[in-house]
Amino acid sequence: MQQHSGQHLVTAIAERLYSWPTTSWNLGEKVSTIELNTPKVTDDELFHIESVVNEQIRNSIPVNVHVLEPETDEMKKIRTRGLPADHVGPVRVVEIEGIDSNMCCGTHVSNLSHLQSIKLLGLTKAKKGKSNIVFVAGDRLLKYLGTSYQTEKAVTNLLKCTHEEQICAVEKLKKNVKDMNKTSSRLLKLAANMQAEIYLQRKEREPVFVKYEKEANMEFLYMVAKAIGDKAQSMFLTGGDEKLSGVYLLTAPPAAIEVLAPKISELLDGKGVLKNGLFQGKANKMAGKIEAEQVLKKYLKDHQLI
């Protein structure tokens, strides 16, 4: 009820101040939106609408419901998109005295003071040439404020700073994470190259390179495969919890990989995709990797590919 009456009021004030008609609206579970027929709303314009809206609430303006006949002079003053062609009978009109009269079948407060207050939270992405205003009214505003305060308090404790310092703290944290990711990527590449080098320096190395690393992700497996290249006739690289889920990467001659990829995926209860000669997949049953390795080697040996 408060949100619906709030929508009527914001719509009326936006149109009165800036000639922006409302083209649609949505009363959501937590916040509501009003779509205005304007491509842009500035912060100053938003604040102006909000100020006038709350002034009308403080003025305790009555909200009345009228039932009118369609062809009367009173109906000509009503803000409306028009009635359906097959409409018959009287029309229900909701009037905010001196501000707005609009056809509506919804429930409303009987006085704007019952809205307590309205907060225009900002704008969200809208259709081309439109603007979406997000708002909360009345009891929902109080709940929103309380939730926001508790969230801010929790974030302040996590960041160990004052609420004024939160933005700077998050920006610093983002930079630190970005730097750590760069360092992690360099170390990951170094570790992958070391794994490849150990294999490549073996005097009598296996034609099939098999490697499992519990902490390995797909990025690491790909780096290892790239570092070894065509020096191995086939590779079966895996990472993740041996008893649970993980990732796997398979290389083999083109004809072989078409046969082997489905078989190995089945043993690992996984799904994957073949890209640039590498079959990459996610497994739900890493316990099958030993049997998958045996299937791989047997197939390559039986078909004289190793």
N, C-alpha and C positions, 0 to 999 in steps of 0.2 A: 504494500500500500504506500509506504513512504517513498520507495524507489519510483513507483509509477507517477505519483504526484510530483516528485522531484524532476522526473523527465519532462512532464508538462511545463514546469516552471523554467527549467534551463532552456528548453526549446523555444518558449515564448520570449525569453530575454535575449537569446542569441539572435532571433529574428528581429526583435525590436531595435537592438543596438546596431546590428551589422547587416541586416537583411539577409541572413543565412537561414534558409528553410531547412527543416529536418527532413531527410529522405528515408531514414529508417532508424530503429533503435532496438536495443536488446537489454532486458533486465536479467542479468546473470545471477548466479548463486552467490558470488562474492562481490563483484563489481558490475556496474551497468555501463552501456555505451550508447552514445547518440551520434549518428552519422549526419554531418552537416554538409550542405551543398556549397563547399568552398575548398579550394585546393590547399589553403594554408591558414593556420591560426597561430598568431604569435603568442609569446608568454604574456605580454602586456594585455592582449585582447582576452586571453583566457582568464587572467586575474580580474579584468574589468567585469566580465560576465559573472564570475564567482562573487565578486563584491556586491553587484546589484542583486543577484539571486538571494544572498544572505540578508541583504537589507530588507527585501520583501518578506522574508521569513520573520525578521525581527518586528516588522510592522503588523504581524498577526492578521494577515489578510484572509477573509473567509473564502472557502471553496464550496461552491453550490452545484447541485445537480438539477438540471431542467429536462423536461420531456417536451419536445416541440414537434409541431407538424412540419413536414418538409417544405411546403410552399409559403411559409410565413415570412414576414420581414425580419424577424429575429434570426431565422436560419441563414439569411443572406449575410449576416455579420459573423457567422461562425467560421473559424479556421478549419478547412476540410479539403480533402482531395476529391470530394464528390461522392455521391451515393451510387450503389450499384443500379443498373438500369431496371432491374426487376424488384427494387425495394418498394415495400408497401407499409404504410403505418408511421407512427411517430418515431422521433429520433431522440436518443439520450445525449445530452450535452453537459460537459463538465466545465464550469466557469470558475476561474480565479479572478475575483472581482477587480475590475480595472486593468487587468493584465492580459487575460486570455480566455477565449471560449472555444472549445474544441469537442467534436463528436468523440465519444468514448463509452465503452461498455464496461470498463474496469472499475475496481474499487479505489477510493481515494480518501485522503484525510479531509476533515471538515474545515480545517484552518491551517494556513501555512506554518503557523507556530509549532504545529505537531511534527513538522519535519526536523525541528531542532537546529539543524545546520546541514549544508551541502558542501562537499569538497570536490573540486574538479582536479583529479589526480594527474591529468596530463592527456597526451594524445597517443593513439596507437595507429599502426599501419591501416590504411583504408583503401577503398577503390580509387582509381584514377580520378582526380578532380574533386575528391571528397576528403573530409577530415573526421576522424572518430574521437570524440571526447569521452574520457573515462571518468565516472563519478561514483560517489557513495553518499548516502543520505541517512540522517537520523541514527537509529540504533546501530545500523550497519557501520556507520562512520565511527562510532565509539568503539565497536568491536575491532574494526580495521586499525584504529589508532593503538588500541591495547596490544594487538598482535604485532604491529610494527615496532612498538616499544620493546616487547619481549625479544623480538628478533634482533633489534639493534643492540640490546643488552648482551645477548648471547654472542653476537659478532664482536662486540667490544672486548668481551672476556677472551675470545679466541685469539684476537689480534693483539691483545694486551696494549690497548691504547684508548684514548678518549674517543667519543663519537665524532668529534670534529676532525680527528686524525685518521678516520677509517679509510677514506679515499686514498690518501697518501700511503697508508699501510698496505692496502690491497695492490696499489700500483707497484710498490716496492716488492711485494710478494710475487706478483706476476713476472717482474724482471728477474727475480732470483730463480723462479721456476724455469724461465726461458733459458737463463744461463746454465742451469743444471741440466736441462735437456740437451743443450749443445755439448756439454761436457760428457754426458752419458752417451750421446751418439758417437763422439770421438772414441771413447773407451770401448764402446760396443764394436766399432769398426776395427779397433786395434786387436781386441780379443778374437774377432772373427778371422782376421788375417793371421794371427798366431796359430789358430786351429788349422787353417789351411796350410800354413808353412810346415807345421809338424807332419801333416800328411804328405806334402809334396817332397819333403826331404828324406822320406823313407826310401832306402835303396830298393827294397822289394815291397812295394805298396800294393794293397788289394785294388783290383779294378773297380770295385764297388766301395765307395766311401760311406760308412754308416756312423752317425754320431748322434748321441742323445745328451742334452743339457737341460736339467730340470728348470732352470730360470730363463731359458731361451724363449724369445718371442719370434714372430715371423720375420721381423726386420733383421734379427741376428741370423736366422737360418738363411735368409736371402743373401746377406753379406758373405757368409761362408761359401755358399754355392757360387757366388760371383767371383770370389777370390780363387777358388779351385778351377772354375771354368771347365774346359774340355779335357783337363788332365785326368779326370776320372770318367770312366765309361758310364757310370751311374752313381747317383747319390740318394741316400735316404736319411734325411735329417729330421730330428724330432725334438720337441720341447714341451715342458709341462709336467704335471703330476703323473707319475707312472701308473697310479691306480685310478686316476680320474680323467679329466679332460686335458687337451693340449693342442699343439699345432704340428703339422708335418709338411715336409717339402720333398718332392720326388723328381729326379731327373733320370732319363733313360733314352735310348734311341727312339725316334718318333713312333715307329710301328709298335715297339714294346710298351711305351708309356700309355698308349691307347688301351692296351689290354690290362696292364698292371694297375693303373690308377683306380679303376672301379673295384678291383679285387682288394687292394690295400685299403681303400676307403671303407669297404665293407667290414674288414677285419678291425678297423679302428672306430667303426660306427661314426664315420666322418663324411663330410662333404667338402668339395673343393672345386677349383677351376684351373684349367691349363692356360698358362699365359707365357708367351715367349720361351716355350720349351720347358717351363717349370710348372709342375703341378703342385699347387699350394692348397692346403686344406686345414679344417678345424676338426679335431677328433673328440669324441665323447667317451672313448674307451681306449686310453693309452696302453692298457695292459696287453693289447693285441699287437704291439709294435714288434715283439720278438718273432711272432709267427709271420708278421708282414715282411720282416727282413728275410726270413727263410723262403717265403714265397717269391720274393724279388730275386734272390740269388739263384734259386732253382730254375726259375723261368729263363733268366739270362744265360745260365749254363746249358740248359736243355736246348736252347735255340742258338747256341754257340755265339753268344754276343759278348761273352767274357772268356 
